[in-house]
Amino acid sequence: MLAWPAAFLIGLYALVWLWFRPIRFVVHRGGIRVVWPLRHCEIPREDIASARVVDRRELQSEIGFALRIGVGGLWGGFGWLWTTRRGLVRMYITRTDRFVWIERVGGRLWLITPENPDEFVRALLSVLNSAP
């Protein structure tokens, strides 16, 4: 009798782990690659206006009130963040401080938590400031 609910929960956890939770953020000459176990996406360097590390307090003042639209819980928050000050923000976070805030040219803002935020931003700014 509990087999169906258990199978559903296991499937749901597997889906979140494989499809929604990024396993790494990679800076390369062309921009940023976001890697999930079953997919990846690119943010081209020409679409990135700026990036910076923000703490919880800076984030709160930047976005105001926020509601998560997506997956949240055991492994972090993934999906969109609706904010009163900045509208919708794409969010892939696994901790609650030391976020990387990425401003895009004409696109949605991104909020991510790479393993080493300072190193990530330093590498990304180096790519953005170098000749194409």
N, CA, C and O atoms as CSV, one atom per row, in Angstrom:
chain,resi,resn,atom,element,x,y,z
A,1,MET,N,N,0.818,-1.192,0.000
A,1,MET,CA,C,0.000,0.000,0.000
A,1,MET,C,C,0.868,1.266,0.000
A,1,MET,O,O,0.489,2.265,-0.610
A,2,LEU,N,N,1.995,1.240,0.655
A,2,LEU,CA,C,2.885,2.396,0.682
A,2,LEU,C,C,3.855,2.418,-0.496
A,2,LEU,O,O,4.633,3.360,-0.648
A,3,ALA,N,N,3.807,1.388,-1.320
A,3,ALA,CA,C,4.755,1.303,-2.434
A,3,ALA,C,C,4.576,2.449,-3.428
A,3,ALA,O,O,5.568,3.024,-3.875
A,4,TRP,N,N,3.340,2.794,-3.784
A,4,TRP,CA,C,3.110,3.863,-4.754
A,4,TRP,C,C,3.564,5.221,-4.239
A,4,TRP,O,O,4.276,5.928,-4.953
A,5,PRO,N,N,3.181,5.615,-3.027
A,5,PRO,CA,C,3.687,6.906,-2.527
A,5,PRO,C,C,5.212,6.938,-2.416
A,5,PRO,O,O,5.840,7.954,-2.714
A,6,ALA,N,N,5.799,5.825,-1.988
A,6,ALA,CA,C,7.260,5.766,-1.870
A,6,ALA,C,C,7.914,5.896,-3.246
A,6,ALA,O,O,8.893,6.625,-3.406
A,7,ALA,N,N,7.373,5.192,-4.231
A,7,ALA,CA,C,7.917,5.267,-5.590
A,7,ALA,C,C,7.778,6.687,-6.149
A,7,ALA,O,O,8.684,7.187,-6.816
A,8,PHE,N,N,6.647,7.327,-5.875
A,8,PHE,CA,C,6.434,8.702,-6.324
A,8,PHE,C,C,7.467,9.640,-5.714
A,8,PHE,O,O,8.063,10.456,-6.418
A,9,LEU,N,N,7.681,9.526,-4.407
A,9,LEU,CA,C,8.656,10.390,-3.731
A,9,LEU,C,C,10.072,10.153,-4.236
A,9,LEU,O,O,10.825,11.102,-4.452
A,10,ILE,N,N,10.428,8.909,-4.422
A,10,ILE,CA,C,11.763,8.587,-4.940
A,10,ILE,C,C,11.932,9.171,-6.342
A,10,ILE,O,O,12.978,9.736,-6.662
A,11,GLY,N,N,10.901,9.033,-7.174
A,11,GLY,CA,C,10.947,9.609,-8.519
A,11,GLY,C,C,11.057,11.120,-8.496
A,11,GLY,O,O,11.794,11.710,-9.287
A,12,LEU,N,N,10.323,11.744,-7.589
A,12,LEU,CA,C,10.366,13.198,-7.455
A,12,LEU,C,C,11.750,13.676,-7.023
A,12,LEU,O,O,12.280,14.637,-7.579
A,13,TYR,N,N,12.331,13.004,-6.034
A,13,TYR,CA,C,13.680,13.359,-5.587
A,13,TYR,C,C,14.695,13.161,-6.711
A,13,TYR,O,O,15.593,13.984,-6.887
A,14,ALA,N,N,14.557,12.078,-7.469
A,14,ALA,CA,C,15.477,11.831,-8.587
A,14,ALA,C,C,15.344,12.925,-9.646
A,14,ALA,O,O,16.345,13.394,-10.189
A,15,LEU,N,N,14.104,13.331,-9.938
A,15,LEU,CA,C,13.877,14.392,-10.917
A,15,LEU,C,C,14.533,15.696,-10.480
A,15,LEU,O,O,15.209,16.351,-11.274
A,16,VAL,N,N,14.338,16.068,-9.233
A,16,VAL,CA,C,14.951,17.298,-8.715
A,16,VAL,C,C,16.464,17.202,-8.824
A,16,VAL,O,O,17.112,18.134,-9.299
A,17,TRP,N,N,17.028,16.092,-8.393
A,17,TRP,CA,C,18.479,15.926,-8.395
A,17,TRP,C,C,19.048,15.951,-9.815
A,17,TRP,O,O,20.085,16.572,-10.048
A,18,LEU,N,N,18.401,15.302,-10.746
A,18,LEU,CA,C,18.947,15.166,-12.095
A,18,LEU,C,C,18.618,16.328,-13.032
A,18,LEU,O,O,19.406,16.626,-13.929
A,19,TRP,N,N,17.469,16.993,-12.845
A,19,TRP,CA,C,17.027,18.000,-13.795
A,19,TRP,C,C,17.104,19.436,-13.274
A,19,TRP,O,O,17.371,20.358,-14.044
A,20,PHE,N,N,16.874,19.633,-11.981
A,20,PHE,CA,C,16.761,20.993,-11.448
A,20,PHE,C,C,17.983,21.481,-10.678
A,20,PHE,O,O,18.219,22.689,-10.635
A,21,ARG,N,N,18.755,20.611,-10.078
A,21,ARG,CA,C,19.875,21.024,-9.234
A,21,ARG,C,C,21.178,21.020,-10.026
A,21,ARG,O,O,21.678,19.950,-10.374
A,22,PRO,N,N,21.742,22.200,-10.321
A,22,PRO,CA,C,23.012,22.231,-11.056
A,22,PRO,C,C,24.136,21.581,-10.245
A,22,PRO,O,O,24.181,21.693,-9.020
A,23,ILE,N,N,25.028,20.911,-10.945
A,23,ILE,CA,C,26.173,20.307,-10.254
A,23,ILE,C,C,27.420,21.179,-10.359
A,23,ILE,O,O,28.362,21.023,-9.582
A,24,ARG,N,N,27.420,22.116,-11.344
A,24,ARG,CA,C,28.564,23.028,-11.415
A,24,ARG,C,C,28.259,24.199,-12.342
A,24,ARG,O,O,27.423,24.133,-13.243
A,25,PHE,N,N,28.990,25.275,-12.061
A,25,PHE,CA,C,28.941,26.492,-12.872
A,25,PHE,C,C,30.353,26.690,-13.407
A,25,PHE,O,O,31.305,26.786,-12.632
A,26,VAL,N,N,30.493,26.751,-14.723
A,26,VAL,CA,C,31.812,26.806,-15.347
A,26,VAL,C,C,31.974,28.122,-16.106
A,26,VAL,O,O,31.156,28.463,-16.959
A,27,VAL,N,N,33.040,28.856,-15.784
A,27,VAL,CA,C,33.384,30.064,-16.540
A,27,VAL,C,C,34.336,29.639,-17.649
A,27,VAL,O,O,35.321,28.944,-17.400
A,28,HIS,N,N,34.036,30.060,-18.878
A,28,HIS,CA,C,34.926,29.786,-20.009
A,28,HIS,C,C,34.943,31.013,-20.917
A,28,HIS,O,O,34.215,31.974,-20.670
A,29,ARG,N,N,35.754,30.990,-21.947
A,29,ARG,CA,C,35.923,32.158,-22.831
A,29,ARG,C,C,34.612,32.681,-23.395
A,29,ARG,O,O,34.462,33.879,-23.636
A,30,GLY,N,N,33.662,31.771,-23.604
A,30,GLY,CA,C,32.388,32.160,-24.209
A,30,GLY,C,C,31.340,32.632,-23.220
A,30,GLY,O,O,30.279,33.101,-23.632
A,31,GLY,N,N,31.610,32.520,-21.921
A,31,GLY,CA,C,30.639,32.942,-20.904
A,31,GLY,C,C,30.567,31.973,-19.736
A,31,GLY,O,O,31.582,31.613,-19.140
A,32,ILE,N,N,29.348,31.560,-19.423
A,32,ILE,CA,C,29.117,30.646,-18.295
A,32,ILE,C,C,28.349,29.436,-18.801
A,32,ILE,O,O,27.393,29.570,-19.565
A,33,ARG,N,N,28.768,28.266,-18.375
A,33,ARG,CA,C,28.012,27.036,-18.628
A,33,ARG,C,C,27.463,26.558,-17.289
A,33,ARG,O,O,28.208,26.381,-16.325
A,34,VAL,N,N,26.155,26.354,-17.246
A,34,VAL,CA,C,25.498,25.789,-16.071
A,34,VAL,C,C,25.241,24.323,-16.393
A,34,VAL,O,O,24.597,24.004,-17.392
A,35,VAL,N,N,25.754,23.422,-15.531
A,35,VAL,CA,C,25.707,21.991,-15.819
A,35,VAL,C,C,24.827,21.270,-14.802
A,35,VAL,O,O,25.028,21.373,-13.592
A,36,TRP,N,N,23.851,20.540,-15.326
A,36,TRP,CA,C,23.030,19.628,-14.540
A,36,TRP,C,C,23.423,18.214,-14.953
A,36,TRP,O,O,24.070,18.049,-15.987
A,37,PRO,N,N,23.056,17.186,-14.185
A,37,PRO,CA,C,23.412,15.826,-14.592
A,37,PRO,C,C,22.876,15.429,-15.972
A,37,PRO,O,O,23.532,14.673,-16.688
A,38,LEU,N,N,21.686,15.931,-16.358
A,38,LEU,CA,C,21.092,15.516,-17.626
A,38,LEU,C,C,21.017,16.610,-18.690
A,38,LEU,O,O,20.485,16.376,-19.775
A,39,ARG,N,N,21.542,17.797,-18.397
A,39,ARG,CA,C,21.461,18.888,-19.371
A,39,ARG,C,C,22.470,19.973,-19.016
A,39,ARG,O,O,23.157,19.891,-17.997
A,40,HIS,N,N,22.550,20.980,-19.862
A,40,HIS,CA,C,23.363,22.159,-19.557
A,40,HIS,C,C,22.790,23.352,-20.324
A,40,HIS,O,O,22.038,23.180,-21.283
A,41,CYS,N,N,23.150,24.552,-19.896
A,41,CYS,CA,C,22.778,25.749,-20.651
A,41,CYS,C,C,23.944,26.724,-20.607
A,41,CYS,O,O,24.803,26.664,-19.727
A,42,GLU,N,N,23.947,27.612,-21.571
A,42,GLU,CA,C,25.017,28.593,-21.700
A,42,GLU,C,C,24.463,29.998,-21.498
A,42,GLU,O,O,23.360,30.311,-21.947
A,43,ILE,N,N,25.229,30.830,-20.826
A,43,ILE,CA,C,24.963,32.263,-20.795
A,43,ILE,C,C,26.131,32.889,-21.553
A,43,ILE,O,O,27.239,32.965,-21.022
A,44,PRO,N,N,25.898,33.339,-22.790
A,44,PRO,CA,C,26.992,33.897,-23.587
A,44,PRO,C,C,27.579,35.152,-22.943
A,44,PRO,O,O,26.855,35.939,-22.334
A,45,ARG,N,N,28.875,35.331,-23.078
A,45,ARG,CA,C,29.554,36.472,-22.453
A,45,ARG,C,C,28.964,37.802,-22.887
A,45,ARG,O,O,28.930,38.750,-22.102
A,46,GLU,N,N,28.494,37.886,-24.141
A,46,GLU,CA,C,27.914,39.152,-24.595
A,46,GLU,C,C,26.558,39.448,-23.943
A,46,GLU,O,O,26.057,40.569,-24.031
A,47,ASP,N,N,25.972,38.449,-23.295
A,47,ASP,CA,C,24.706,38.647,-22.572
A,47,ASP,C,C,24.921,38.989,-21.096
A,47,ASP,O,O,23.954,39.232,-20.373
A,48,ILE,N,N,26.173,39.011,-20.644
A,48,ILE,CA,C,26.469,39.270,-19.233
A,48,ILE,C,C,26.959,40.707,-19.081
A,48,ILE,O,O,27.974,41.088,-19.664
A,49,ALA,N,N,26.232,41.501,-18.297
A,49,ALA,CA,C,26.620,42.899,-18.062
A,49,ALA,C,C,27.593,43.006,-16.901
A,49,ALA,O,O,28.568,43.753,-16.977
A,50,SER,N,N,27.340,42.261,-15.819
A,50,SER,CA,C,28.211,42.322,-14.646
A,50,SER,C,C,27.924,41.141,-13.730
A,50,SER,O,O,26.926,40.437,-13.882
A,51,ALA,N,N,28.825,40.946,-12.779
A,51,ALA,CA,C,28.655,39.901,-11.766
A,51,ALA,C,C,29.349,40.358,-10.497
A,51,ALA,O,O,30.387,41.018,-10.540
A,52,ARG,N,N,28.763,39.998,-9.376
A,52,ARG,CA,C,29.374,40.346,-8.089
A,52,ARG,C,C,28.895,39.379,-7.021
A,52,ARG,O,O,27.839,38.759,-7.140
A,53,VAL,N,N,29.698,39.271,-5.983
A,53,VAL,CA,C,29.334,38.458,-4.824
A,53,VAL,C,C,28.511,39.338,-3.890
A,53,VAL,O,O,28.885,40.476,-3.609
A,54,VAL,N,N,27.390,38.804,-3.411
A,54,VAL,CA,C,26.553,39.542,-2.461
A,54,VAL,C,C,26.277,38.662,-1.246
A,54,VAL,O,O,26.155,37.442,-1.358
A,55,ASP,N,N,26.182,39.304,-0.088
A,55,ASP,CA,C,25.799,38.550,1.102
A,55,ASP,C,C,24.286,38.661,1.282
A,55,ASP,O,O,23.603,39.313,0.492
A,56,ARG,N,N,23.783,38.033,2.304
A,56,ARG,CA,C,22.346,37.988,2.547
A,56,ARG,C,C,21.744,39.392,2.684
A,56,ARG,O,O,20.678,39.673,2.136
A,57,ARG,N,N,22.428,40.259,3.410
A,57,ARG,CA,C,21.927,41.624,3.636
A,57,ARG,C,C,21.879,42.422,2.325
A,57,ARG,O,O,20.891,43.099,2.044
A,58,GLU,N,N,22.946,42.338,1.530
A,58,GLU,CA,C,22.965,43.035,0.236
A,58,GLU,C,C,21.868,42.512,-0.687
A,58,GLU,O,O,21.217,43.277,-1.399
A,59,LEU,N,N,21.677,41.202,-0.660
A,59,LEU,CA,C,20.640,40.605,-1.495
A,59,LEU,C,C,19.264,41.121,-1.091
A,59,LEU,O,O,18.452,41.479,-1.944
A,60,GLN,N,N,19.009,41.157,0.201
A,60,GLN,CA,C,17.717,41.644,0.693
A,60,GLN,C,C,17.455,43.079,0.237
A,60,GLN,O,O,16.343,43.399,-0.181
A,61,SER,N,N,18.465,43.941,0.312
A,61,SER,CA,C,18.257,45.333,-0.114
A,61,SER,C,C,18.115,45.434,-1.633
A,61,SER,O,O,17.456,46.348,-2.128
A,62,GLU,N,N,18.713,44.522,-2.367
A,62,GLU,CA,C,18.638,44.517,-3.833
A,62,GLU,C,C,17.264,44.068,-4.331
A,62,GLU,O,O,16.733,44.636,-5.286
A,63,ILE,N,N,16.686,43.048,-3.685
A,63,ILE,CA,C,15.456,42.450,-4.222
A,63,ILE,C,C,14.189,42.823,-3.471
A,63,ILE,O,O,13.097,42.706,-4.026
A,64,GLY,N,N,14.300,43.269,-2.220
A,64,GLY,CA,C,13.102,43.538,-1.432
A,64,GLY,C,C,12.451,42.234,-0.999
A,64,GLY,O,O,13.143,41.270,-0.670
A,65,PHE,N,N,11.133,42.201,-0.997
A,65,PHE,CA,C,10.386,40.990,-0.652
A,65,PHE,C,C,10.471,40.010,-1.813
A,65,PHE,O,O,10.452,40.423,-2.972
A,66,ALA,N,N,10.565,38.708,-1.515
A,66,ALA,CA,C,10.705,37.715,-2.578
A,66,ALA,C,C,9.889,36.464,-2.283
A,66,ALA,O,O,9.687,36.090,-1.127
A,67,LEU,N,N,9.428,35.829,-3.349
A,67,LEU,CA,C,8.749,34.539,-3.282
A,67,LEU,C,C,9.422,33.585,-4.254
A,67,LEU,O,O,9.688,33.942,-5.402
A,68,ARG,N,N,9.693,32.377,-3.795
A,68,ARG,CA,C,10.306,31.369,-4.660
A,68,ARG,C,C,9.223,30.718,-5.515
A,68,ARG,O,O,8.155,30.362,-5.016
A,69,ILE,N,N,9.510,30.566,-6.806
A,69,ILE,CA,C,8.635,29.844,-7.725
A,69,ILE,C,C,9.489,28.716,-8.281
A,69,ILE,O,O,10.283,28.937,-9.195
A,70,GLY,N,N,9.342,27.544,-7.760
A,70,GLY,CA,C,10.165,26.427,-8.198
A,70,GLY,C,C,10.369,25.442,-7.074
A,70,GLY,O,O,9.500,25.270,-6.219
A,71,VAL,N,N,11.509,24.803,-7.075
A,71,VAL,CA,C,11.833,23.756,-6.119
A,71,VAL,C,C,12.626,24.358,-4.969
A,71,VAL,O,O,13.527,25.166,-5.191
A,72,GLY,N,N,12.300,23.974,-3.759
A,72,GLY,CA,C,13.059,24.437,-2.601
A,72,GLY,C,C,13.014,23.403,-1.501
A,72,GLY,O,O,12.004,22.725,-1.311
A,73,GLY,N,N,14.101,23.285,-0.783
A,73,GLY,CA,C,14.116,22.332,0.323
A,73,GLY,C,C,15.479,21.742,0.546
A,73,GLY,O,O,16.474,22.454,0.683
A,74,LEU,N,N,15.510,20.438,0.581
A,74,LEU,CA,C,16.679,19.669,0.992
A,74,LEU,C,C,17.977,20.078,0.291
A,74,LEU,O,O,19.007,20.212,0.951
A,75,TRP,N,N,17.952,20.276,-1.020
A,75,TRP,CA,C,19.188,20.552,-1.756
A,75,TRP,C,C,19.324,21.995,-2.198
A,75,TRP,O,O,20.199,22.306,-3.006
A,76,GLY,N,N,18.491,22.878,-1.697
A,76,GLY,CA,C,18.593,24.287,-2.060
A,76,GLY,C,C,17.323,24.805,-2.695
A,76,GLY,O,O,16.250,24.224,-2.529
A,77,GLY,N,N,17.450,25.905,-3.427
A,77,GLY,CA,C,16.328,26.507,-4.133
A,77,GLY,C,C,16.665,26.659,-5.599
A,77,GLY,O,O,17.723,27.186,-5.946
A,78,PHE,N,N,15.771,26.200,-6.467
A,78,PHE,CA,C,16.026,26.194,-7.903
A,78,PHE,C,C,14.774,26.635,-8.636
A,78,PHE,O,O,13.677,26.169,-8.328
A,79,GLY,N,N,14.924,27.518,-9.591
A,79,GLY,CA,C,13.788,28.004,-10.365
A,79,GLY,C,C,13.828,29.513,-10.456
A,79,GLY,O,O,14.857,30.096,-10.797
A,80,TRP,N,N,12.705,30.149,-10.150
A,80,TRP,CA,C,12.616,31.601,-10.208
A,80,TRP,C,C,12.367,32.164,-8.831
A,80,TRP,O,O,11.820,31.506,-7.946
A,81,LEU,N,N,12.784,33.388,-8.682
A,81,LEU,CA,C,12.530,34.148,-7.467
A,81,LEU,C,C,11.796,35.409,-7.912
A,81,LEU,O,O,12.357,36.238,-8.629
A,82,TRP,N,N,10.531,35.553,-7.483
A,82,TRP,CA,C,9.796,36.770,-7.807
A,82,TRP,C,C,10.119,37.789,-6.738
A,82,TRP,O,O,9.967,37.514,-5.548
A,83,THR,N,N,10.567,38.975,-7.155
A,83,THR,CA,C,10.994,39.992,-6.202
A,83,THR,C,C,10.239,41.292,-6.443
A,83,THR,O,O,9.848,41.595,-7.571
A,84,THR,N,N,10.039,42.059,-5.371
A,84,THR,CA,C,9.313,43.324,-5.506
A,84,THR,C,C,10.141,44.391,-6.211
A,84,THR,O,O,9.575,45.281,-6.844
A,85,ARG,N,N,11.451,44.325,-6.118
A,85,ARG,CA,C,12.296,45.375,-6.709
A,85,ARG,C,C,12.885,45.023,-8.070
A,85,ARG,O,O,13.150,45.918,-8.872
A,86,ARG,N,N,13.094,43.746,-8.343
A,86,ARG,CA,C,13.795,43.370,-9.577
A,86,ARG,C,C,13.002,42.419,-10.465
A,86,ARG,O,O,13.529,41.943,-11.471
A,87,GLY,N,N,11.756,42.132,-10.121
A,87,GLY,CA,C,10.955,41.213,-10.929
A,87,GLY,C,C,11.434,39.781,-10.766
A,87,GLY,O,O,11.870,39.382,-9.686
A,88,LEU,N,N,11.349,39.005,-11.852
A,88,LEU,CA,C,11.760,37.603,-11.797
A,88,LEU,C,C,13.274,37.459,-11.930
A,88,LEU,O,O,13.906,38.094,-12.775
A,89,VAL,N,N,13.831,36.618,-11.084
A,89,VAL,CA,C,15.263,36.317,-11.073
A,89,VAL,C,C,15.404,34.805,-11.190
A,89,VAL,O,O,14.732,34.070,-10.467
A,90,ARG,N,N,16.268,34.324,-12.092
A,90,ARG,CA,C,16.556,32.878,-12.133
A,90,ARG,C,C,17.446,32.555,-10.963
A,90,ARG,O,O,18.415,33.265,-10.692
A,91,MET,N,N,17.121,31.481,-10.265
A,91,MET,CA,C,17.801,31.180,-9.011
A,91,MET,C,C,18.230,29.713,-8.980
A,91,MET,O,O,17.430,28.809,-9.225
A,92,TYR,N,N,19.491,29.502,-8.677
A,92,TYR,CA,C,20.047,28.163,-8.457
A,92,TYR,C,C,20.988,28.275,-7.273
A,92,TYR,O,O,22.183,28.514,-7.443
A,93,ILE,N,N,20.451,28.103,-6.072
A,93,ILE,CA,C,21.249,28.306,-4.862
A,93,ILE,C,C,21.233,27.064,-3.984
A,93,ILE,O,O,20.232,26.353,-3.897
A,94,THR,N,N,22.374,26.821,-3.333
A,94,THR,CA,C,22.490,25.673,-2.427
A,94,THR,C,C,22.923,26.079,-1.030
A,94,THR,O,O,23.148,25.224,-0.174
A,95,ARG,N,N,23.040,27.377,-0.796
A,95,ARG,CA,C,23.343,27.873,0.544
A,95,ARG,C,C,22.684,29.239,0.707
A,95,ARG,O,O,22.130,29.783,-0.247
A,96,THR,N,N,22.746,29.788,1.910
A,96,THR,CA,C,21.986,31.007,2.203
A,96,THR,C,C,22.853,32.254,2.363
A,96,THR,O,O,22.409,33.241,2.949
A,97,ASP,N,N,24.065,32.223,1.858
A,97,ASP,CA,C,24.924,33.404,1.892
A,97,ASP,C,C,26.014,33.256,0.834
A,97,ASP,O,O,26.256,32.160,0.328
A,98,ARG,N,N,26.678,34.385,0.501
A,98,ARG,CA,C,27.752,34.404,-0.499
A,98,ARG,C,C,27.213,33.977,-1.866
A,98,ARG,O,O,27.682,33.014,-2.472
A,99,PHE,N,N,26.220,34.724,-2.322
A,99,PHE,CA,C,25.599,34.484,-3.615
A,99,PHE,C,C,26.392,35.198,-4.707
A,99,PHE,O,O,27.129,36.145,-4.434
A,100,VAL,N,N,26.235,34.738,-5.933
A,100,VAL,CA,C,26.756,35.477,-7.082
A,100,VAL,C,C,25.553,36.035,-7.832
A,100,VAL,O,O,24.673,35.293,-8.270
A,101,TRP,N,N,25.534,37.360,-7.969
A,101,TRP,CA,C,24.461,38.102,-8.621
A,101,TRP,C,C,24.945,38.441,-10.022
A,101,TRP,O,O,25.943,39.144,-10.182
A,102,ILE,N,N,24.245,37.948,-11.037
A,102,ILE,CA,C,24.656,38.158,-12.425
A,102,ILE,C,C,23.613,39.016,-13.131
A,102,ILE,O,O,22.458,38.620,-13.281
A,103,GLU,N,N,24.046,40.199,-13.562
A,103,GLU,CA,C,23.193,41.108,-14.336
A,103,GLU,C,C,23.391,40.761,-15.807
A,103,GLU,O,O,24.520,40.640,-16.285
A,104,ARG,N,N,22.275,40.603,-16.517
A,104,ARG,CA,C,22.360,40.269,-17.934
A,104,ARG,C,C,21.897,41.429,-18.796
A,104,ARG,O,O,21.107,42.268,-18.363
A,105,VAL,N,N,22.392,41.464,-20.003
A,105,VAL,CA,C,21.994,42.486,-20.970
A,105,VAL,C,C,20.652,42.051,-21.560
A,105,VAL,O,O,20.596,41.127,-22.372
A,106,GLY,N,N,19.594,42.705,-21.158
A,106,GLY,CA,C,18.278,42.405,-21.714
A,106,GLY,C,C,17.691,41.065,-21.316
A,106,GLY,O,O,16.690,40.644,-21.897
A,107,GLY,N,N,18.273,40.388,-20.357
A,107,GLY,CA,C,17.750,39.090,-19.938
A,107,GLY,C,C,17.491,39.060,-18.447
A,107,GLY,O,O,17.738,40.038,-17.741
A,108,ARG,N,N,16.996,37.941,-17.980
A,108,ARG,CA,C,16.724,37.791,-16.553
A,108,ARG,C,C,18.012,37.794,-15.745
A,108,ARG,O,O,19.049,37.289,-16.177
A,109,LEU,N,N,17.911,38.370,-14.579
A,109,LEU,CA,C,19.011,38.305,-13.617
A,109,LEU,C,C,19.172,36.858,-13.165
A,109,LEU,O,O,18.219,36.079,-13.191
A,110,TRP,N,N,20.388,36.508,-12.751
A,110,TRP,CA,C,20.646,35.172,-12.221
A,110,TRP,C,C,21.223,35.305,-10.822
A,110,TRP,O,O,22.000,36.216,-10.539
A,111,LEU,N,N,20.834,34.388,-9.956
A,111,LEU,CA,C,21.372,34.289,-8.608
A,111,LEU,C,C,21.836,32.852,-8.431
A,111,LEU,O,O,21.029,31.923,-8.475
A,112,ILE,N,N,23.150,32.666,-8.228
A,112,ILE,CA,C,23.708,31.319,-8.122
A,112,ILE,C,C,24.656,31.239,-6.933
A,112,ILE,O,O,25.064,32.256,-6.373
A,113,THR,N,N,24.996,30.013,-6.562
A,113,THR,CA,C,25.974,29.810,-5.487
A,113,THR,C,C,27.043,28.814,-5.949
A,113,THR,O,O,26.995,27.637,-5.592
A,114,PRO,N,N,28.003,29.290,-6.743
A,114,PRO,CA,C,29.115,28.409,-7.102
A,114,PRO,C,C,29.929,28.063,-5.861
A,114,PRO,O,O,29.825,28.728,-4.831
A,115,GLU,N,N,30.731,27.029,-5.973
A,115,GLU,CA,C,31.514,26.545,-4.828
A,115,GLU,C,C,32.409,27.627,-4.233
A,115,GLU,O,O,32.458,27.784,-3.013
A,116,ASN,N,N,33.112,28.368,-5.074
A,116,ASN,CA,C,33.997,29.456,-4.631
A,116,ASN,C,C,33.543,30.760,-5.282
A,116,ASN,O,O,34.024,31.107,-6.361
A,117,PRO,N,N,32.624,31.488,-4.646
A,117,PRO,CA,C,32.042,32.677,-5.275
A,117,PRO,C,C,33.063,33.733,-5.698
A,117,PRO,O,O,32.970,34.265,-6.804
A,118,ASP,N,N,34.031,34.045,-4.841
A,118,ASP,CA,C,35.013,35.083,-5.185
A,118,ASP,C,C,35.848,34.682,-6.393
A,118,ASP,O,O,36.085,35.492,-7.289
A,119,GLU,N,N,36.287,33.448,-6.413
A,119,GLU,CA,C,37.080,32.934,-7.529
A,119,GLU,C,C,36.250,32.921,-8.818
A,119,GLU,O,O,36.743,33.276,-9.888
A,120,PHE,N,N,34.995,32.511,-8.699
A,120,PHE,CA,C,34.091,32.473,-9.847
A,120,PHE,C,C,33.928,33.868,-10.450
A,120,PHE,O,O,34.074,34.041,-11.660
A,121,VAL,N,N,33.629,34.857,-9.617
A,121,VAL,CA,C,33.426,36.229,-10.097
A,121,VAL,C,C,34.718,36.791,-10.676
A,121,VAL,O,O,34.692,37.458,-11.710
A,122,ARG,N,N,35.840,36.530,-10.027
A,122,ARG,CA,C,37.132,37.003,-10.540
A,122,ARG,C,C,37.384,36.429,-11.943
A,122,ARG,O,O,37.793,37.158,-12.847
A,123,ALA,N,N,37.141,35.128,-12.122
A,123,ALA,CA,C,37.343,34.496,-13.427
A,123,ALA,C,C,36.371,35.054,-14.466
A,123,ALA,O,O,36.752,35.298,-15.611
A,124,LEU,N,N,35.124,35.253,-14.065
A,124,LEU,CA,C,34.128,35.776,-14.998
A,124,LEU,C,C,34.458,37.211,-15.415
A,124,LEU,O,O,34.365,37.545,-16.596
A,125,LEU,N,N,34.835,38.048,-14.475
A,125,LEU,CA,C,35.196,39.432,-14.814
A,125,LEU,C,C,36.419,39.476,-15.721
A,125,LEU,O,O,36.518,40.340,-16.593
A,126,SER,N,N,37.342,38.554,-15.518
A,126,SER,CA,C,38.514,38.469,-16.388
A,126,SER,C,C,38.087,38.142,-17.823
A,126,SER,O,O,38.594,38.732,-18.777
A,127,VAL,N,N,37.160,37.209,-17.965
A,127,VAL,CA,C,36.642,36.861,-19.295
A,127,VAL,C,C,35.912,38.050,-19.909
A,127,VAL,O,O,36.100,38.356,-21.087
A,128,LEU,N,N,35.080,38.719,-19.116
A,128,LEU,CA,C,34.306,39.850,-19.632
A,128,LEU,C,C,35.197,41.018,-20.051
A,128,LEU,O,O,34.869,41.746,-20.987
A,129,ASN,N,N,36.319,41.196,-19.360
A,129,ASN,CA,C,37.221,42.314,-19.655
A,129,ASN,C,C,38.263,41.995,-20.720
A,129,ASN,O,O,38.993,42.886,-21.155
A,130,SER,N,N,38.343,40.741,-21.143
A,130,SER,CA,C,39.327,40.367,-22.161
A,130,SER,C,C,38.733,40.566,-23.555
A,130,SER,O,O,37.517,40.660,-23.723
A,131,ALA,N,N,39.604,40.628,-24.531
A,131,ALA,CA,C,39.155,40.774,-25.921
A,131,ALA,C,C,38.458,39.491,-26.351
A,131,ALA,O,O,38.880,38.399,-25.970
A,132,PRO,N,N,37.389,39.613,-27.146
A,132,PRO,CA,C,36.648,38.408,-27.589
A,132,PRO,C,C,37.441,37.479,-28.459
A,132,PRO,O,O,36.928,36.445,-28.886
